[in-house]
Amino acid sequence: MGIFLEPLTEIIDSFPKIDNGVDRHHILGLIDTIHDEFGHYCLFADVYDSIKSDDDPPLNPQELQTWEWDEVLTDMRIKQNHTYGSIGVRASHFTEGDYCTLFREGMRLEGRGGADDRIAHACREIYEDEFGHMME
């Protein structure tokens, strides 16, 4: 279901059980995750919109695909969060963003102008989010 629908579905399914079998802080964490991930999508979708031609289709978040390794990591993080409580959450954050390598490199495009500056801006915003998660 991906990075948007999976946590949304869990929130909907868990809503009647909040504080009665489901920790409210777990739900808050899912909401934070959705907010961050959708914000990251918006940053890169804005870059795409700024460089696409009139003939290019708009992005569709339902058609986005993740790499297999990303799905494996996501599944691992979800399992850790549910199985091991607070230490599982810490472990899942430790694996966040592969020390932000992709975003650090993207930030290096700053100062080149045009689309490169827009990409650098998106990478800087995401880096700041992901670095904090990783360091937690």
C-alpha positions as CSV (number, residue, x, y, z in Angstrom):
1,M,0.0,0.0,0.0
2,G,3.0,2.3,0.2
3,I,4.2,5.0,2.5
4,F,0.9,6.9,2.5
5,L,-1.9,4.4,2.5
6,E,-0.4,1.8,4.9
7,P,-0.1,4.1,7.9
8,L,-3.5,5.7,7.1
9,T,-5.1,2.3,7.0
10,E,-3.5,1.4,10.3
11,I,-4.8,4.7,11.9
12,I,-8.3,4.0,10.6
13,D,-8.3,0.4,11.8
14,S,-6.8,1.4,15.2
15,F,-8.9,4.4,15.9
16,P,-11.6,2.6,17.9
17,K,-8.8,1.0,20.0
18,I,-6.8,4.2,20.9
19,D,-6.0,4.0,24.6
20,N,-7.8,0.7,24.8
21,G,-5.1,-1.6,23.3
22,V,-3.4,0.9,21.0
23,D,-1.1,3.5,22.4
24,R,-2.1,7.0,21.4
25,H,1.6,7.9,20.9
26,H,1.9,5.1,18.3
27,I,-0.9,6.8,16.4
28,L,0.7,10.2,16.8
29,G,3.9,8.7,15.4
30,L,2.0,7.4,12.3
31,I,0.5,10.8,11.8
32,D,3.9,12.4,12.0
33,T,5.3,9.9,9.5
34,I,2.5,10.6,7.0
35,H,3.0,14.3,7.4
36,D,6.8,14.0,6.8
37,E,6.6,11.6,3.9
38,F,3.8,13.5,2.1
39,G,5.7,16.7,2.7
40,H,8.8,15.1,1.0
41,Y,6.6,14.0,-1.9
42,C,5.3,17.5,-2.3
43,L,8.9,19.0,-2.4
44,F,10.0,16.7,-5.2
45,A,6.6,17.0,-7.0
46,D,7.0,20.8,-7.0
47,V,10.5,20.3,-8.6
48,Y,9.0,18.0,-11.2
49,D,6.2,20.5,-12.0
50,S,8.8,23.2,-12.4
51,I,10.8,21.3,-15.0
52,K,8.2,19.2,-16.9
53,S,7.0,20.1,-20.3
54,D,3.3,20.7,-21.0
55,D,3.1,17.3,-22.6
56,D,4.5,15.5,-19.5
57,P,1.8,14.0,-17.2
58,P,1.5,15.2,-13.6
59,L,2.9,13.0,-10.9
60,N,0.4,10.6,-9.3
61,P,1.3,9.4,-5.8
62,Q,-0.7,6.2,-6.3
63,E,1.6,5.2,-9.1
64,L,4.9,5.8,-7.2
65,Q,7.0,2.7,-6.7
66,T,9.6,2.0,-4.1
67,W,12.7,-0.1,-4.6
68,E,12.6,-3.5,-3.1
69,W,15.2,-2.6,-0.5
70,D,13.1,0.3,0.7
71,E,10.1,-2.0,1.1
72,V,12.2,-4.4,3.1
73,L,13.5,-1.6,5.4
74,T,10.0,-0.2,5.8
75,D,8.6,-3.6,6.7
76,M,11.4,-4.1,9.1
77,R,10.8,-0.7,10.8
78,I,7.1,-1.4,11.1
79,K,7.8,-4.8,12.7
80,Q,10.3,-3.3,15.1
81,N,7.9,-0.6,16.1
82,H,5.1,-3.1,16.9
83,T,7.2,-5.9,18.3
84,Y,9.8,-4.2,20.5
85,G,8.1,-1.0,21.7
86,S,10.3,2.0,22.4
87,I,13.6,0.2,21.6
88,G,12.0,-0.9,18.3
89,V,11.2,2.7,17.5
90,R,14.8,3.7,18.3
91,A,16.1,0.9,16.1
92,S,13.9,1.9,13.2
93,H,15.1,5.5,13.4
94,F,18.7,4.3,13.4
95,T,18.2,2.9,9.9
96,E,16.5,6.1,8.7
97,G,17.8,7.6,5.5
98,D,21.2,5.7,5.2
99,Y,22.8,8.7,7.0
100,C,21.1,11.0,4.6
101,T,23.7,10.4,1.8
102,L,21.3,11.1,-1.1
103,F,20.1,14.3,0.4
104,R,23.5,15.6,1.4
105,E,24.6,15.1,-2.2
106,G,21.5,16.8,-3.6
107,M,22.2,19.8,-1.4
108,R,25.5,20.2,-3.1
109,L,23.6,21.3,-6.3
110,E,22.9,24.6,-4.6
111,G,24.2,27.7,-6.4
112,R,24.1,26.1,-9.9
113,G,20.8,27.8,-10.7
114,G,17.5,26.7,-12.1
115,A,16.3,23.1,-11.4
116,D,19.5,22.3,-9.5
117,D,18.7,25.0,-6.9
118,R,15.2,23.7,-6.6
119,I,16.5,20.1,-6.1
120,A,19.0,21.4,-3.6
121,H,16.2,23.1,-1.7
122,A,14.1,20.0,-1.6
123,C,17.1,17.9,-0.5
124,R,17.9,20.4,2.3
125,E,14.4,20.3,3.7
126,I,14.3,16.5,3.6
127,Y,17.8,16.2,5.0
128,E,16.8,18.3,8.0
129,D,13.8,16.0,8.7
130,E,15.6,12.8,8.1
131,F,18.8,13.7,10.0
132,G,16.8,14.5,13.1
133,H,15.0,11.1,12.8
134,M,18.2,9.3,12.3
135,M,19.9,11.0,15.3
136,E,17.0,10.2,17.6
